[in-house]
Amino acid sequence: MRFDDDFFKTETRDGFEVPPMMKRAWAAQMEVLKVVTDICDRNEIKYSAEFGTRLGAVRHKGMIPWDDDIDISLMRVDYNRLIKILPKELPYGFVVAGMYSDCERLQEAAFVLQSRVIADEELWDFNDYMKYFHGFPYQRVGIDIYPIDYISRDKEFAETQREIIQLGLMILRQWNELNRNGCLKQCIAEFGKLCNVDIALDSKTRNYIWKLIDKVCAMCYEEEADYAAYYDGWINNDNYRMHKECFKDVIKMPFENMMLNVSTGYDEILKVVYGGNYMIPVKGASNHDYPFYGHMEQELIKQIRNVGFKGTVDEFCEEVSSGRLRV
């Protein structure tokens, strides 16, 4: 993808200063987004911008100034198709991370009900990585991919789903604490009983539980539902649901220097997620530390000094990505 040089300069958007490194992060993620959406288009798989990426497309025609990641979503049938197709069609250097990765090293790269497509650091020369990803130096750049599932109009069935999913997520998110307290095996056994399976406790158990939860999320079919949602939001808030028709079709919207699919029912979706005044920019708290690469900055500076470069981080990124410096 091509970006004007001015894109990477410090810019104030809606009163929020976006520094060059964040611009590099945006551009790098958009490269991954382009790889994934090209695969979707080639295989006639319908996707949509999700969460802040949807809001950014609708409200800003691009990234929300204080957002630092890119999300897309697909209805479950399309999501399952994409997960099967990606390993075959992703270019060299790009991999699926999360529960559906074949590599245990990459299965822990996602801690929610999602998959990710990332640039695997073990498959890239650093200099090539910097050139391809516009001088963004932090590894495993990628995008998040979420499934949208139907919510059964049978309230008893939906409540059973909710209870199973909540228990499974509790086990995964409190794994170490449950293990210290001696409760882990009991909780896993209870979860297995609800899923009608026996679960052995070994190195593969956590990922197996993730997959079981994902299967429970997918148990309701379209004809059995009036609403749909990303289940990790719905299980804790019954109002976090949208009419299923919201997700039926998509339209193209400008997103920075590309066009991106957005669900035609975006107005209802955004009102549910962000409230009725979603078109008014309000800097909110992220679901993760901002910027996502912040905890890696000091280690990067250390590595830059180790190779003898005495300039700033931004200068280092520019020199390496342009090819004037090889490390």
N, C-alpha and C positions, 0 to 999 in steps of 0.2 A: 504494500500500500504506500501511496505517496502522501507526505505531509509537507506543507510549506514550512520553511525555516522559522517563520514567526509563530507557528503552532507551539514550538518548544520553548518559547520565551515566557517569563513570568507574566501572568494575566490576572486581572481582578474580574471575577464574574459574580454578579449579585452581591457585591461587597465582600467577597471571599477571595483571598489571594491564592492562586494555584501556581506553585513553583515549577521550575523546569523538570525536576525529577518526577513529579506527579504527571506531568504531560507525557513524559517518557513511559510511565506506567500505563497510562490510558492507551497510547499508541501501541505498546506491546500487546496489551490485552485485545485490542481491536484486530491485531494480526491473527491472534488465535481465534477470535470471533469469526473472522473472514474465512478461515480454514473450515470451521465447523458449519457455518451457514452455507458455504459452497457445497459441502457434502449433503446437507439437508435439501438444498435446491435441486441438486443432481438426482437425488433419489425421491423427489416429491414428498418430502417429509415436512410437515407443517410445524413451525416453531414460532415463538413470540419472545420479545423482550420481556423480562420479568423483574419484579421488585423495583429497585431504584433505577434500573436501566429502562424500564417501561416509563416510569415517571420522568426520567431525563429526556426520553424521546418526545414525550407529549409536551412537557413544560419548557425544556431547554433546547430541544432539537439536538441533543447530545448528552454528554455526561452532566450529572448534577455536580456543581463545583466542588462540593465537599464529599463526593462519593469517590471510592477508589477501586471498585470492582465491577465486573460485568456479569450479568445473569441472564440466562434464557430459560424458557420452560417449554414443555411439550405435553400434550395429552398422553395418557399412559400408553396407548397403543403405539403412538409415534415415538414416544420415549424408548419403549422396549425395542422398536425397530432400529432406532439410532444407536443404542448401546451395542447391538449386535453388529451393525455396519461399521462403526467407528474404527475398531481394531484393523479392519481390512482396508479402509480407505484413508486413514490419517497418513499424511506424509511422514517420512522418516524424521524423527526428532520429537514428534507429538504422540502422546499416549493418553489413554483413559486412566484416571486415578479415582480412587474411592472403592466402594464395595464390589464393583464389577471389574476391577483390574485383576489380571492373572498374576500380577507381581505383588507379593506380600509387602514389599517395601513401599508400594504406592497405595495400598488399601487404606492406610491411615491418613491419607492426604485430604480426606473429607470427613467431617465429624457430624454431619447432618444428613438428612434424607436427600441425597443428591449424588450426582457424578460430576467429575471435573475433566476437562481436557487441558493438559499442561504440556509445556516444553520440558522434557525430562533432561535434567542436567547431565546425566550419564551418556547422553546421545549427542551432545553438542560440544564442539570446541568453543571455548569462551569467546574468542575473537569473532567467530562466525555468529555466535549467539548475540553479541553486542551489535553487530552490523544488521542482522535480521530484525532485531527487536528495538531498533532506534536508540541504542545506547542505554537501554534499561539493564542495570547490572545484576539485579537480584534473580536468583534461579527459581524455576518452577512457575513462571508466569503462566496464567491460564484463565479460564472462565468457568463459571458454575452452571450446571444444567439440572433443572428441577422437573420432577414429574407432577402433573396435575391429575388428580383422581376424582372419581365421582363419589358423592356422599349419598348413601342409601336413604330412600324415603321411609324405610323400615327402621324406626327409631331404636328398637331393641338390637337389631343387627348392627347399626351404626355405633351404638354405645358399647357393644362387645368389641368391635374393632378398636374403638378409642381406648378401652381398658388394656387390651393386649399391646397396642402400640406404646401407650404410656409406660407400661411395665418394662417393655423391651428397651425403650430409650432411657429410662431410669437406670437400668442395669448398665448400659453402655456408658452413660455419663457419670455414674458414681462407682465405676468398676473398682478402682483402687481402694476407695473407702469401704465398699462392701467386702472386699477381699481382706482388708485389715480387721474388720469386725467379725469375720468368719461367717458372713451371710451370703456370700457370692454363690456358692453351690446351690443353696436352698432357693434363691431367687431365680437362678437359671433353670432349676428343675420345675419351678412353678410356671415360668414362662413357657418352657417346653410342653408342659401339660396342657396349657391353654392352646398351644399350636398343634397339639397331638403329635409331637415328635420327641424323641430322646436326644438330649444334647450333651455330648461329651465335653469336658473342660480341657482344652488344649490350646495350642497356639492359633488355631483357626476358628475358635469359638466366637470371638467378637465379630468377625466378618460374617460368620454364619447367621448370627443374630441380626445383624444389619439386613441381610438378605431376607430373612423371615419377616422382619418388620415391613420391608418393602413389598413383599407378597401380600401381607395383610392389608396394606394400603390399597392394593389393586383389586380387592375382592368384589367391589361393586361395579356392575356394568351400566352402560349409558341408559338403557331402557328402565333401569331400576332407580333412577335418580332424577331429581330436578335441579340439584346444585352440584358444584364441583369446587375443589380448592387444593392448595398445597397442604397436605395433611399435617405437617409439623406446625402449621399455624392453626388449623381447625381443631386439633385435639385438645387444645387448651382454651379455645374460644369458639363457642358454637355459632357466633355471629360472623366468624371468619369463613365465609362461603359466598359464592357468586352463582348466579343462574348459569347453568351449563352452556346456554347459548352464547355467553360472553366469549367463550373460547373456540367457538365453531369456525370462525373465519379470521383472517388477518388482513391488515393493510400495510403498505409501505410508508414509513415516516423517515424524514432526515435524521441522521444521528452522526454528529460531527461531519466527517467527509464521506459517509456511506449512507445507504438506505437500509433500514432495518424493519423486520416484521413486528407489528404490534397487534394484539388481539382487538377485534372490532368492538368488543365490549369493554374497552379500556376504562371508560368513565365509571361504570359500576365497580370494576375491579379496584381502581385507584381510590374510590370513595370508601370501599371496605377496608383497604389497607392503610390509607393515609388520612381519611376523613374528607368531608365535603369541600374543604378549602384547599384541596391539594395543589391548585394552581398558584397559590401564594407561597413563594419560597420561604422556608423556615429551616434554618440549619439545625438538624436533629442529631441525636446520638446514633452512632453506627453500631451494628451488631458485633463489631470487632474493633480492635485498636486501630486508630487512624494515625498515620498511614499504615497499611498492612506490612510494609517493609521496614517500619521504624526500628524494630528490635534487631535488625541486621545491619544498621548503619555503621555502628562502631567497628564491627568486624570487617566491613568493607573498607573503611578508612585504614585499618591496620594492614589489610592485604595490599592496598594501594601504596602505602609507605614501604612495604616489604619488597615491592618491585622497583622501588627507587623513584616513584613519581611524587613530586613535591607540590603539585598544584591542587586545586579544589576537586571535590568529587565530580561536579558537573564538567569541569575541564577534562578530567580523566575519561569520563563517559564520551565526551565529544571526540577526544583524540582516538580512542579505541574504535568507536563506531565508524569513524571516517576512514580508518585504516592507516592513519599516520603513526599510530602506536600499536605494537603487538606485544602481548604479555603471555 
